[in-house]
Amino acid sequence: MSEQINLIVNGESRSCPPFCTLPKILQQLGYNPRLVAVEYNGEILHRQLWEQTEIQSGDRLEVVTIVGGG
């Protein structure tokens, strides 16, 4: 049985498998993890913590894509 957990991403309800790390959920949602900044439950999460950050049910993510230009 494939259980899913619920979370909020940019104000929208989403789901992912349990024990999913932040880079995996970003890829699942179609983001390039190298080109985004992430607010995790109200705090900017440093990139070096992403691999050890396991998404929990009810978590809130705000994902901002980085855009270059001049």
N, C-alpha and C positions, 0 to 999 in steps of 0.2 A: 504494500500500500504506500503510495507516494503522498506524504503529508507536506503541506505548504504552510509557511508562516506569512503573516500580513505585515506590511510596513507602509509608510507614506513617503513618496518620492515627489518632490516639487509640488506638494499639495494634492497628489493623486494616490489613491489606494493601489498598491501593487502586491505581488506575492513572489516568494522565492522558496527554494528548498531549505530545510533546516541546515544549520552548520555552514551556511554560505558566507564567504568572506567578502569584504567590501569590493576588492577588484573583480571578483566573480559576478557580483550583482551588477556592477557597472557595465561589464561586458554583456551580460544578459539583457540589460536595458538598452544596449546599442551605443553606449558611450565608449570613447577611447580613454582609458584611465590616465594616459599620459597628458591629456588635454583638458582635464577638468579640475576644479577645486570642489571640495565636499564639506558641507556643514552637517555634522552628525549629532542629532539630538540637541541642536542649539549651539554647538561649538565647532569652530573650524578644526578639522582633523588633519594633523600633519601626515604627509604621504608615508613617512617611515612607519606609521602605525597601521596603515591600511591592511597589510597581510594578516596581522593578528587581530583585526577587528571583525568579529563574527556577528553578523546581523541577527538581531533578536526580534521577536514578534512585537509590534507596536513602535519600533524605531522610526524616527523621522529623518529623512535625508533631503538636503537641498543641494542639488548638483548644478554647478555653473560651468559652462564651457568657456575655455579661454580662446579669445579671438584676437588674432594679430592684425595689425594695420598701421597706417601712418597718416 
